[in-house]
Amino acid sequence: MGLKGDYEELIRAYCCDVVLDKHVPSTGFACIWEIMQCEPKKLYITGFDFMRSGKHNVDEMWRAGNPEDPIRHMWDKEAELLKQWAYKSKVLRLDDKLRLAFYGSK
């Protein structure tokens, strides 16, 4: 069951306009954001590298667009926000690779 109507728009607008400074979130970050709004007991995050591998959709090389485009994803900001949320949260759990990238240890 997803968010509906005006509430959904409010959450998305807040995520884009406030959290990501008017940039559209990546699909993965938007998904994490929306799930967290539903207050899950636990959320396990795996497979994210925030474009450090240069790959997108598992096996496609990422083609960067115009850096002035407001739709452009903010990979570093998304990574920093997720790192902060995971550190403070009792809900978010990170896979070993992501935890190592964020904190330098398991």
N, C-alpha and C positions, 0 to 999 in steps of 0.2 A: 504494500500500500504506500503510494508516494504522496508527496505534498501536493496540495490542490490550490488552484486559483490565485488570489492575491498574495497569500502567504508564500507560495512558491516563488512568485515574482519578487517579493520583498527579499527573500533569502538569496536568490540569484543576484539581484541588484546589489545587495550588501557585499556579497562575495566579490563581485567584479569591481564595483565602484570604490569600496572602502578597503577591503582586505588586499586586493591586487591592483589598487591605484588605476582603475578604469581599464584594466586589461582582462580579457576573457581567460578564465582558468582552463588548464588542460582537462581533458575528460576524466583522467584519474583523480586529479585534485578536486574537481567538482563533485565527483562521486563520493570521495572521502568526506567532503564538506557536508553534502546532503545526508549521508548516513549519520554523521555526528549530530545533526540537528534532531535526529530521531532518538537520541540518547541510548545507544546500544550498551549492553553490558561489557562487551569486548569487541574490538575490531583489529584483525590481524592484517598488516600491510606487507605485501611482498611484491617483488618484481619492479620496483620503481628505481630509476637511476637519474631521473630529471635531466635527460638528454646527454649525460656525460659519455655514454657509449656512442652517441650519434645515431642510434637506432630508434625507430618509432614503429609501433604496431609489430613488435617482436623482431621482424627481419627486414624492414625497409629502412633505408638511410633517410635521415631527416633532411629536408631542404628548407633552410631558413628563409624567411620572407623579409619584407621591408622592416628594418628596425624601428621606423617611425609609426608603423601600423599599430593602432591601439588594440587590435585583436591579438597581436603577438603575445605568445605565452611568456610568462616571467618565471622561467625554470628555477633560477636561484632564489627568488622570493618564495616560491612554492616550497622548495626544499627547506629553507630556513623556517618557514611557518610550521611545516610538518615536524621538523626537528624540535621546535619549541613545544608544540602540542604534545608530542610523544613524551617529552621530558616531564611535563607537568601532569599528564593524564594517567589515570589508572585504567583507562579504557583501551588506548592505542597500544598495540604490540607490533614491533618491527621485526622483519626477518634479519638473520645474522649479517648479511651483506650490507643492508641499509643501516643497521645499528652500528656496524664497524665504520661505515663512511661518515656517519653523523658524530659518533662519540669516540671512535678510535679503539674501542674494546667491546667485547661481548658483555 
